[in-house]
Amino acid sequence: MDFAKQVELAGFPAGVAVTVREMPGGLLFRAARAGEEPPQRGLELLLTQDAVRMYGEGPTVALALERLKKVSEAGLPAVQADGTYQRAVFVGD
């Protein structure tokens, strides 16, 4: 999976940076306003291992990126004062 290419193809709004990292529970995606340190607006989406197993990596990553893109277009939520991001979770059935 070429994550950078997938993000590019998803067509995020200008000024939004998207990252992903593995966690014990799955993949954690983060969309945040680029150029802010620390970021003031952003959203995390946890893609659980069960969802990846159930639906496949390609479709679930595409769905996660699409969800983050929609929120980015509508306006990313504020990051909490302690640096915590609002988080959505995509689980398998």
C-alpha angles and dihedrals in degrees: 000000000000098000096185090054092049091052091048092050092047089066103224117192117270112273096031118116119199124200136173133200135177118249131180089260098045139283120338114207121193129192114190139160107273121232097031117113108221097016114244097196130037149116134224126210121195113208105198123222088240091058091049091050093046100045104020130254098266098052095042094048090048090050092048091051092047091052092049090047092053092050090046091053092048093045129281116252120249118269111241119254089254091055095258117145125215105255134209121193129212110200134179119249 
